[in-house]
Amino acid sequence: MQRRIITIMLLVSVMAVLAVDGFAAPKMYWADSTRTGVPYAKDPSVIKFNGRYLMYFSLPPAKDKNIPAGWAVGIAESRDLVEWKRIAELLPEQECDKKGLAAPAARVFDGKVHLFYQTYGNGPKDAICHAVSDDGIKFKRDASNPVFHPSGDWTAGRAIDAEVIEFGGKVLLFCATRDPQMKIQMIAVAAADRESDFGRESWNQLYDGSILKPELSWETKCIEAPSAIVRDGKLYLFYAGGYNNEPQQIGCASSTDGVIWKRLFNEPLLPNGRPGEWNSSESGHPGVFVDDDGQTYLFYQGNNDKGKTWYLSRVKIGWENGKPYIAGD
């Protein structure tokens, strides 16, 4: 009888792994269905703060009419980077984000969580905002929001998909923007003094043009969702190539100054999955995270139904000769 129980438990475990259309589900396979009843979470950004992991992500408009309209930022916690629990959300609060907010990027500076995020639903007028928190849950919005959008005759002025990182005594802000015709998505960069308050007057655009724009066939007309780490004195930027579900896939570039970038691969570092797999429609919007033990993790979004659902997952990143490689999940 005991052997039979053990056998049944093993079968249940195997069935739990074979969770997505007959293909093995990744170790982390998570989404939030509280707003719509459908699994839907996008744009992950992960930090470790006060002994736990916090993940900030985009939530779609809610069906509940009592919740403010538009996109919002969700917050989930974990102890192992695999199992996650939604614990809070940031709702529209200011005039600039009244239509919604999304695509968060979190960093810890001087014991506080700084969150950079985009306004949503304003087309070329979308811009980057900033908020600060003592606990990673309750945030105080920057009174000067929005704090940045690029300028010049090369851009429509739009700014989405923020990323911030300390480098060379400054804090760099990367974001995605579009050309004046709103067809080509590309990356812009600005910088602020490390001791600034990161408000609107703190940021200076470093380059009058895009620092990374689509050139390879798999990038189609879109490079977005920059996510950066510093390793051995060099910047590494993981980015999404292709618009959602084209498929979107993930590449990587490196830089010594944050302005001039060199692609490390001509093909995606992390491609979309095979037909039927959970991420066959895309592996997109990277969020890179380095844990206390030095292990690099790449969080990302995916689906296999052209965006009807969105799940978040992660892979481990290994390093060899100054280049990243996928080391499993």
Residue pairs with C-beta under 8 A, 6 or more apart in sequence:
17 24
17 25
18 24
18 25
19 25
19 29
20 29
20 277
20 278
20 304
21 276
21 277
21 278
21 304
22 276
23 273
23 274
23 276
23 277
23 278
25 278
26 278
26 313
26 314
26 315
26 329
27 82
27 313
27 314
27 329
28 81
28 82
28 84
28 312
28 313
28 314
28 329
29 278
29 311
29 313
30 41
30 76
30 83
30 84
30 311
30 312
30 313
31 39
31 40
31 41
31 309
31 310
31 311
31 312
32 39
32 40
32 41
32 57
32 59
32 74
32 76
32 86
33 39
33 40
34 86
35 59
35 60
35 61
35 62
35 63
35 64
35 67
35 72
36 60
36 61
36 62
36 63
37 63
38 308
38 309
39 309
39 310
39 311
40 59
40 60
40 309
40 310
41 57
41 58
41 59
41 74
41 301
41 310
41 311
41 312
42 57
42 58
42 102
42 103
42 285
42 301
42 310
42 312
43 57
43 58
43 102
43 103
43 104
43 161
43 225
43 285
43 287
43 301
44 55
44 56
44 57
44 285
44 287
44 299
44 300
44 301
44 312
45 55
45 56
45 57
45 104
45 105
45 106
45 227
45 287
45 299
46 53
46 54
46 55
46 56
46 81
46 106
46 287
46 289
46 297
46 299
47 53
47 54
47 106
47 107
47 108
47 113
47 136
47 289
48 54
48 291
48 292
49 108
49 113
49 136
50 135
50 136
52 77
52 78
52 79
53 77
53 78
53 79
53 80
53 81
54 75
54 76
54 77
54 106
54 113
54 136
55 75
55 76
55 77
55 78
55 84
55 299
55 312
56 73
56 74
56 75
56 104
56 105
56 106
56 115
57 73
57 74
57 75
57 76
57 104
57 312
58 71
58 72
58 73
58 74
58 102
58 103
58 104
59 71
59 72
59 73
59 74
59 89
60 71
61 69
61 70
61 71
61 100
62 72
67 91
68 91
68 92
69 92
69 99
69 100
70 92
70 97
70 98
70 99
70 100
70 101
70 120
70 121
71 100
71 101
71 102
71 120
71 121
72 89
72 90
72 91
72 92
72 100
72 101
72 102
73 89
73 90
73 101
73 102
73 104
73 115
73 117
74 86
74 88
74 89
75 86
75 87
75 88
75 89
75 90
75 136
75 137
76 84
76 85
76 86
76 87
77 84
77 85
77 87
78 84
78 85
81 291
81 297
81 314
84 312
87 137
88 137
88 138
90 101
90 104
90 115
90 117
90 131
90 139
92 98
92 99
92 100
92 101
93 141
94 129
94 141
94 145
96 119
96 127
96 129
96 145
96 146
97 119
97 120
97 129
97 145
99 119
99 120
99 121
99 122
100 119
100 120
100 121
101 117
101 118
101 119
101 120
101 129
102 117
102 118
102 120
102 160
103 117
103 118
103 160
103 161
103 162
103 225
103 285
104 115
104 116
104 117
104 162
105 115
105 116
105 117
105 162
105 163
105 164
105 227
106 113
106 114
106 115
106 116
106 136
107 113
107 114
107 116
107 164
107 165
107 166
108 114
109 166
109 171
112 132
112 133
112 134
113 132
113 133
113 134
113 135
113 136
113 139
114 130
114 131
114 132
114 164
114 198
115 130
115 131
115 132
115 133
115 139
116 128
116 129
116 130
116 147
116 162
116 163
116 164
116 173
117 128
117 129
117 131
117 162
118 126
118 127
118 128
118 129
118 159
118 160
118 161
118 162
118 175
119 125
119 126
119 127
119 129
119 146
120 126
123 158
123 182
124 156
124 157
124 158
124 178
124 182
125 157
125 158
126 149
126 158
126 159
126 160
127 146
127 147
127 148
127 149
127 158
127 159
128 146
128 147
128 148
128 149
128 159
128 160
128 162
128 173
128 175
129 141
129 142
129 145
129 146
129 147
130 141
130 142
130 145
130 147
130 198
130 199
131 139
131 140
131 141
131 142
132 139
132 140
132 142
133 139
133 140
142 197
142 198
142 199
142 200
143 199
144 199
144 200
144 201
145 200
146 159
146 200
147 198
147 199
147 200
147 202
147 203
148 159
148 173
148 175
148 190
148 200
148 203
149 157
149 158
149 159
149 175
149 177
150 157
150 159
150 175
150 177
150 188
150 190
150 205
151 157
151 205
152 205
152 208
152 209
153 180
154 179
154 180
154 208
154 209
154 210
155 177
155 178
155 179
155 180
155 188
155 210
156 177
156 178
156 179
156 180
156 181
156 182
157 177
158 177
158 178
158 182
159 175
159 176
159 177
159 188
160 175
160 176
160 177
160 224
161 175
161 176
161 224
161 225
161 226
161 285
162 173
162 174
162 175
163 173
163 174
163 175
163 226
163 227
163 228
164 171
164 172
164 173
164 174
164 198
165 171
165 172
165 174
165 228
165 229
165 230
165 235
166 172
166 194
166 230
167 230
167 235
167 258
168 257
168 258
169 194
170 191
170 192
170 193
170 194
171 191
171 192
171 193
171 194
171 196
171 198
172 189
172 190
172 191
172 206
172 228
172 235
172 258
173 189
173 190
173 191
173 192
173 203
174 187
174 188
174 189
174 226
174 228
174 237
175 187
175 188
175 190
175 226
176 185
176 186
176 187
176 188
176 223
176 224
176 225
176 226
177 185
177 186
177 187
177 188
177 210
178 184
178 185
178 186
179 186
183 221
184 213
184 214
184 221
184 222
185 214
185 221
185 222
185 223
185 224
185 243
186 210
186 212
186 213
186 214
186 223
187 210
187 211
187 212
187 213
187 223
187 224
187 226
187 237
187 239
188 205
188 207
188 210
188 211
189 205
189 206
189 207
189 211
189 258
189 259
190 203
190 204
190 205
190 206
191 203
191 204
191 206
191 258
192 198
192 202
192 203
192 204
193 202
196 202
206 258
206 259
207 259
211 258
211 259
211 260
211 261
212 223
212 226
212 237
212 239
212 253
212 261
213 223
214 220
214 221
214 222
214 223
214 241
216 241
216 251
216 263
216 266
218 241
218 242
218 249
218 267
218 268
219 241
219 242
219 251
220 241
220 242
220 243
220 246
221 243
222 240
222 241
222 242
222 243
222 246
222 248
223 239
223 240
223 241
224 239
224 240
224 285
225 239
225 240
225 284
225 285
225 286
226 237
226 238
226 239
227 237
227 238
227 239
227 286
227 287
227 288
228 235
228 236
228 237
228 238
228 288
229 235
229 236
229 288
229 290
229 296
230 236
231 319
232 322
233 256
234 254
234 255
234 256
234 322
235 254
235 255
235 256
235 258
236 252
236 253
236 254
236 288
236 324
237 252
237 253
237 254
237 255
237 261
238 250
238 251
238 252
238 269
238 286
238 288
238 298
238 324
239 250
239 251
239 252
239 253
239 286
240 248
240 249
240 250
240 251
240 284
240 285
240 286
241 248
241 249
241 250
241 251
241 268
242 248
242 249
242 282
242 284
244 282
244 284
244 307
245 281
245 282
245 303
245 306
245 307
246 282
247 271
247 272
247 280
247 281
247 282
247 283
247 284
248 272
248 282
248 283
248 284
248 285
249 268
249 270
249 271
249 272
249 282
249 283
249 284
250 268
250 269
250 270
250 271
250 283
250 284
250 286
250 298
250 300
251 263
251 264
251 265
251 268
251 269
252 263
252 264
252 265
252 269
252 323
252 324
253 261
253 262
253 263
253 264
254 261
254 262
254 264
254 322
255 261
255 262
264 323
264 324
265 323
268 283
269 324
269 325
269 326
270 283
270 286
270 298
270 300
270 315
270 326
271 283
272 279
272 280
272 281
272 282
272 283
272 302
273 279
273 280
273 283
273 302
273 304
274 280
276 304
277 304
278 302
278 303
278 304
278 311
278 313
279 302
279 303
279 304
279 311
279 313
280 304
281 302
281 303
281 304
281 305
281 306
281 307
282 301
282 302
282 303
283 300
283 301
283 302
284 300
284 301
284 302
285 300
285 301
286 298
286 299
286 300
287 298
287 299
287 300
288 296
288 297
288 298
288 299
288 317
289 296
289 297
289 298
289 299
290 296
290 297
291 297
295 316
296 316
296 317
296 318
296 319
296 324
297 314
297 315
297 316
297 317
298 314
298 315
298 316
298 317
298 326
299 312
299 313
299 314
300 312
300 313
300 314
300 315
301 310
301 311
301 312
301 313
302 310
302 311
302 313
303 309
303 310
303 311
313 329
314 329
315 326
315 327
315 328
315 329
316 326
316 327
316 328
316 329
317 324
317 325
317 326
317 327
318 324
318 325
318 326
318 327
319 325
